[in-house]
């Protein structure tokens, strides 16, 4: 039978996970504020209507695929499949970088159709919101970089501590992916 201290440690909430969820809640509020401001400003008039470039939909598929590869990496880690764990994490990092490149291509496509950063508030919102999201993806890529370092430098050992650290990366990555899905649907429904 386990001691009271062991039972307490097992039931205790991981402080890093609490910090991550607080950070995610604040990001939800920031993006909620930006999308609310978008709606309010659109209702004020002087709003340029344009079709969102297709490259943004390609980037959506890429970021969704990255969530799948990271999930496969995580399940490989837990199952003791070191090869899948490492390969799928590399694939996730590559897809994350591809998402950033595609976002940049989306901004270039916006410029080509005359929807520059300063031409109208409608296009300015697209740049600011998608740029802020891209910054959060870059943060996720940095976290993936740390996870990749652990994967390739430390001996493979699926310990509780390493699993918990990896879970934080996975949860954050899935959050930024779902956030982008929300944003792309928001832009489609609100006629960018």
N, C-alpha and C positions, 0 to 999 in steps of 0.2 A: 504494500500500500504506500502511496506517495505521501510525502510530508505536506504539511500545510503550506510551507514556503514554495514547494514545487507546484502545488495546485494554484497558488496565487500567481506565480510567474506564468503559468500556462493560460490563465484567464485574463491576464493583464493586457491592455490594449497597447500595441506597438506605438511608441511616441512618434516615430517617423511617419507612420501611416496616418496618424492624427494630423501631423503637420501637412502632409500631402493633401489630405481632404480639406483642410482649411484653405490651403493655397488654391485648390480646385474650386472651392466655393467662391473665393474672391475673383477668380478668373471668370466664373459664370456671371457674377455681378458686373464685371467690366464689360464683357461682351453683351450682356443683357442691356446695359446702359447704352452702348454704341448702337445696337439694333433698335432700341427704343428711340434714340435720337434720330436715326435714319428715317423712321416712320414719321416722327413729328416734323422733321425738316422737309420730307417729301410732300406732306400735306400743305406746307406753306407756299408751294408753287415754285416756278422757275426751276423745274426738274427736267434734266435731259434723260430721255428714254433711249436705251440701247440694249442690244442683245449681248449677254455675257459671252465672251469668247469661248469656243468649244474646249480650248486647252484647260480651262478650269474644271470641266467635267472629266477630262482625262486624268487630271491631278487627283480628283476625287476617287477614281478607280484605283490609282496608285496608292493612295493613303489607306484605303480600305484593304487592299492586298497586303500592305505592310502590317496591318493589325493581325491578319491571318498568319503571316510568317512569324510574327513575334509570339503569337499564341502557340504555334507549333514549336518554337524554340523553348518556350516555357514548359510545355508538356514533355518535350524531350529531356529537359533538365530534370524534371521531377521523376520521369520514368527511367533515368539512368542512360539515356541515349545521347551520349556526348557529341557524336557526329551531327545529329539533327539539331541539337541545342546550339552548336556553334555555327553551322551552315545557315540555319534559319535566322540567327541573330545578325549575321553578316548581310543576308538578304534584306532584312528589315532596315538596317542602316543604309544600304544602297537605295532602297525604295524611299526612305526618308529624304535622302539627298536629291533623288529624282523629283520628289514632290516640290522641294524648294526651287529647283531649276524650272519645273513646269509653272510654278507660281510666277516666277520672273518672266517666263514666256507669256503668261497671261497678262501681265502688266504691259509688256511690249505690244501685245495684240490690242489692248485697250488704247494705247497711244496711237496705233496705226488707224483705228477707227475714229480718232479725234476725241476720245474720252480720256484726256490727260488729267493729271493730278489737280491742276488748277482751273480747268475749263468750267466745271460745274460741281456743285456739292454732291450730286449723285455719283460721279466718278471718284471724287475725293473720298467719299465714304468707302467705296470698294477698295481703294488703295490702302487706306488706313486700317480697315477691319481685316483684310486679307494679309496685310503686312504684319499686323500685330499677331495674327494667328501664326504666320510663318516664323516669327520670332519665338513663339512658344514651341513650334516644331523643332527649331534649332536647339532649344533647351532640351528637348527630348532626345535629339541626336547626341548632344553632349552626354546625357545620362547613358545612352546606348554605348557611347565610347568608353565610359567607365565600366559598364557591364562587359563589353568586349575585352577590355584589358583584363578583367577578372577571369573571363572565360579562357583566354589564351596564355596568361602569365601564371596564374595560380593553378595548382594541380586540381583536376576535376574532382570535386567532392560536394555532392548535393546536401550540404548541411542546412540546418534550420535558418541560421543567420544569412547565408547566401541566398536561400530561397526567399526569405523576407525582403532582402535588398532587391532581388530580381522582380518580385511582385510589385514593388514600388514603381519600377521602370515600366512594367507591363500596364499597371493601372493608369499611370500618367499618359503613356502612349495611346491607350484606348480612349482616354478622355480627349486628347487633342484630335484624334480621328473623328470621334463622334461630334466634337465641336465643329469641325470643318463640314461634316454632313449637315448639321443644323444650319451653318452659315450659307452653304450653297443652296439649300432648300429655301432659306429666307430670301436670298437674292432672287431666286427664280419666282417665288410667290409675290415679291414686292417690286417686280418689274425694273430691274437695274437697267 
